[in-house]
Amino acid sequence: MPKVTKDAQDDRIKKTKKTKDPNAPKRPLSAYFLWLNENRPRLTKPGMGVADVAKAGGAEWRLVEDKSKWEKLAQQEKAKYQKALEAYNKGSA
């Protein structure tokens, strides 16, 4: 009989998916997504799919030299999220 490794045993165990709490605060957007939301109308061309827009946005994001505006906005969004998460955790505890 062959030896069963720990990894093989773990694969046979059925994992349950953690349910998401609909009342939990949404995670903040990253600097890239804040930039993309602002620039999406300019990047979108007729006939482009969502993936095509994301590829074009990613290519242009790499060329952006001064990302400080969106990084600052992302930090502000993250701070708001942290406050909302703390309030949520205090309320549910």
C-alpha atoms as an extended CHARMM CRD file, in Angstrom:
* protein
*
        93  EXT
         1         1  MET       CA              0.0000000000        0.0000000000        0.0000000000  PROA      1               0.0000000000
         2         2  PRO       CA              1.4970000000        3.4020000000       -0.9900000000  PROA      2               0.0000000000
         3         3  LYS       CA              2.1890000000        6.0080000000        1.6440000000  PROA      3               0.0000000000
         4         4  VAL       CA             -0.2430000000        8.9160000000        1.7410000000  PROA      4               0.0000000000
         5         5  THR       CA              1.4020000000       12.2630000000        2.2470000000  PROA      5               0.0000000000
         6         6  LYS       CA             -0.0500000000       15.0040000000        4.4050000000  PROA      6               0.0000000000
         7         7  ASP       CA             -0.8100000000       17.0950000000        1.2940000000  PROA      7               0.0000000000
         8         8  ALA       CA             -2.7730000000       14.2560000000       -0.2580000000  PROA      8               0.0000000000
         9         9  GLN       CA             -4.7680000000       13.8570000000        2.9530000000  PROA      9               0.0000000000
        10        10  ASP       CA             -5.5500000000       17.5840000000        2.9630000000  PROA      10              0.0000000000
        11        11  ASP       CA             -6.8040000000       17.3880000000       -0.6360000000  PROA      11              0.0000000000
        12        12  ARG       CA             -9.2980000000       14.6880000000        0.2980000000  PROA      12              0.0000000000
        13        13  ILE       CA            -10.8050000000       16.7680000000        3.1010000000  PROA      13              0.0000000000
        14        14  LYS       CA            -13.7500000000       18.7630000000        1.8280000000  PROA      14              0.0000000000
        15        15  LYS       CA            -13.3490000000       22.4330000000        2.6230000000  PROA      15              0.0000000000
        16        16  THR       CA            -16.3120000000       24.6580000000        3.2840000000  PROA      16              0.0000000000
        17        17  LYS       CA            -16.4050000000       28.1730000000        1.9390000000  PROA      17              0.0000000000
        18        18  LYS       CA            -16.5450000000       30.9500000000        4.5020000000  PROA      18              0.0000000000
        19        19  THR       CA            -19.7430000000       32.9490000000        4.0990000000  PROA      19              0.0000000000
        20        20  LYS       CA            -19.3810000000       36.6860000000        3.6120000000  PROA      20              0.0000000000
        21        21  ASP       CA            -21.2250000000       38.9870000000        5.9940000000  PROA      21              0.0000000000
        22        22  PRO       CA            -23.3500000000       41.3740000000        3.8940000000  PROA      22              0.0000000000
        23        23  ASN       CA            -23.2140000000       43.9880000000        6.6840000000  PROA      23              0.0000000000
        24        24  ALA       CA            -19.4070000000       44.1230000000        6.7850000000  PROA      24              0.0000000000
        25        25  PRO       CA            -17.8060000000       47.2470000000        5.2850000000  PROA      25              0.0000000000
        26        26  LYS       CA            -16.4830000000       46.9360000000        1.7390000000  PROA      26              0.0000000000
        27        27  ARG       CA            -12.7140000000       46.8850000000        1.2680000000  PROA      27              0.0000000000
        28        28  PRO       CA            -11.1660000000       50.1000000000       -0.0740000000  PROA      28              0.0000000000
        29        29  LEU       CA            -10.0490000000       50.5250000000       -3.6720000000  PROA      29              0.0000000000
        30        30  SER       CA             -6.3490000000       50.5000000000       -4.4690000000  PROA      30              0.0000000000
        31        31  ALA       CA             -4.5820000000       53.4470000000       -6.0960000000  PROA      31              0.0000000000
        32        32  TYR       CA             -4.7470000000       51.6570000000       -9.4530000000  PROA      32              0.0000000000
        33        33  PHE       CA             -8.5120000000       51.1490000000       -9.2950000000  PROA      33              0.0000000000
        34        34  LEU       CA             -9.0990000000       54.7470000000       -8.2220000000  PROA      34              0.0000000000
        35        35  TRP       CA             -7.0200000000       55.8610000000      -11.2150000000  PROA      35              0.0000000000
        36        36  LEU       CA             -8.8090000000       53.4150000000      -13.5310000000  PROA      36              0.0000000000
        37        37  ASN       CA            -12.2520000000       54.6300000000      -12.4430000000  PROA      37              0.0000000000
        38        38  GLU       CA            -11.2010000000       58.1810000000      -13.2680000000  PROA      38              0.0000000000
        39        39  ASN       CA             -9.6420000000       57.2620000000      -16.6200000000  PROA      39              0.0000000000
        40        40  ARG       CA            -11.9770000000       54.4830000000      -17.7980000000  PROA      40              0.0000000000
        41        41  PRO       CA            -14.0610000000       56.7120000000      -20.1340000000  PROA      41              0.0000000000
        42        42  ARG       CA            -10.8920000000       57.8480000000      -21.9310000000  PROA      42              0.0000000000
        43        43  LEU       CA             -9.5190000000       54.2890000000      -22.2370000000  PROA      43              0.0000000000
        44        44  THR       CA            -12.7300000000       52.6460000000      -23.4130000000  PROA      44              0.0000000000
        45        45  LYS       CA            -13.1750000000       52.2910000000      -27.1610000000  PROA      45              0.0000000000
        46        46  PRO       CA            -16.2110000000       50.8500000000      -28.9740000000  PROA      46              0.0000000000
        47        47  GLY       CA            -16.1460000000       47.0730000000      -29.0100000000  PROA      47              0.0000000000
        48        48  MET       CA            -13.7170000000       46.7170000000      -26.0910000000  PROA      48              0.0000000000
        49        49  GLY       CA            -14.5340000000       44.1910000000      -23.4320000000  PROA      49              0.0000000000
        50        50  VAL       CA            -13.8810000000       44.5710000000      -19.7170000000  PROA      50              0.0000000000
        51        51  ALA       CA            -10.6350000000       42.5930000000      -19.9600000000  PROA      51              0.0000000000
        52        52  ASP       CA             -9.4240000000       44.7500000000      -22.8690000000  PROA      52              0.0000000000
        53        53  VAL       CA            -10.0520000000       47.9310000000      -20.8810000000  PROA      53              0.0000000000
        54        54  ALA       CA             -8.2180000000       46.4620000000      -17.8840000000  PROA      54              0.0000000000
        55        55  LYS       CA             -5.2330000000       45.5050000000      -20.0600000000  PROA      55              0.0000000000
        56        56  ALA       CA             -5.0770000000       48.9730000000      -21.6060000000  PROA      56              0.0000000000
        57        57  GLY       CA             -5.3880000000       50.5390000000      -18.1480000000  PROA      57              0.0000000000
        58        58  GLY       CA             -2.6610000000       48.3430000000      -16.7070000000  PROA      58              0.0000000000
        59        59  ALA       CA             -0.2850000000       49.2060000000      -19.5230000000  PROA      59              0.0000000000
        60        60  GLU       CA             -0.9190000000       52.9150000000      -19.0770000000  PROA      60              0.0000000000
        61        61  TRP       CA             -0.7460000000       52.7280000000      -15.2480000000  PROA      61              0.0000000000
        62        62  ARG       CA              2.7910000000       51.3540000000      -15.5210000000  PROA      62              0.0000000000
        63        63  LEU       CA              3.7470000000       54.4830000000      -17.5080000000  PROA      63              0.0000000000
        64        64  VAL       CA              2.2690000000       56.9520000000      -15.0020000000  PROA      64              0.0000000000
        65        65  GLU       CA              5.1850000000       58.6670000000      -13.2970000000  PROA      65              0.0000000000
        66        66  ASP       CA              3.4110000000       60.5800000000      -10.5260000000  PROA      66              0.0000000000
        67        67  LYS       CA              1.0410000000       58.2060000000       -8.7410000000  PROA      67              0.0000000000
        68        68  SER       CA              1.0290000000       60.2200000000       -5.5060000000  PROA      68              0.0000000000
        69        69  LYS       CA             -2.4700000000       61.6570000000       -6.0760000000  PROA      69              0.0000000000
        70        70  TRP       CA             -4.0820000000       58.2250000000       -6.2590000000  PROA      70              0.0000000000
        71        71  GLU       CA             -1.8900000000       56.7290000000       -3.5450000000  PROA      71              0.0000000000
        72        72  LYS       CA             -2.9900000000       59.5440000000       -1.2190000000  PROA      72              0.0000000000
        73        73  LEU       CA             -6.6520000000       58.8780000000       -2.0880000000  PROA      73              0.0000000000
        74        74  ALA       CA             -6.0940000000       55.1550000000       -1.4940000000  PROA      74              0.0000000000
        75        75  GLN       CA             -4.6170000000       55.8970000000        1.9560000000  PROA      75              0.0000000000
        76        76  GLN       CA             -7.6490000000       58.0500000000        2.7970000000  PROA      76              0.0000000000
        77        77  GLU       CA             -9.9950000000       55.2770000000        1.6510000000  PROA      77              0.0000000000
        78        78  LYS       CA             -8.0420000000       52.7580000000        3.7210000000  PROA      78              0.0000000000
        79        79  ALA       CA             -8.3020000000       54.9660000000        6.8210000000  PROA      79              0.0000000000
        80        80  LYS       CA            -12.0820000000       55.2670000000        6.3500000000  PROA      80              0.0000000000
        81        81  TYR       CA            -12.2920000000       51.5000000000        5.9340000000  PROA      81              0.0000000000
        82        82  GLN       CA            -10.2790000000       50.8810000000        9.1080000000  PROA      82              0.0000000000
        83        83  LYS       CA            -12.6210000000       53.1440000000       11.1070000000  PROA      83              0.0000000000
        84        84  ALA       CA            -15.6950000000       51.4710000000        9.6450000000  PROA      84              0.0000000000
        85        85  LEU       CA            -14.2310000000       48.0230000000       10.3310000000  PROA      85              0.0000000000
        86        86  GLU       CA            -13.4750000000       48.9150000000       13.9510000000  PROA      86              0.0000000000
        87        87  ALA       CA            -17.0170000000       50.2250000000       14.4190000000  PROA      87              0.0000000000
        88        88  TYR       CA            -18.4050000000       47.0920000000       12.7740000000  PROA      88              0.0000000000
        89        89  ASN       CA            -16.3170000000       44.7830000000       14.9710000000  PROA      89              0.0000000000
        90        90  LYS       CA            -17.3320000000       46.6640000000       18.1370000000  PROA      90              0.0000000000
        91        91  GLY       CA            -20.9810000000       46.4100000000       17.1610000000  PROA      91              0.0000000000
        92        92  SER       CA            -20.8310000000       42.6970000000       16.4080000000  PROA      92              0.0000000000
        93        93  ALA       CA            -18.7880000000       41.7430000000       19.4740000000  PROA      93              0.0000000000
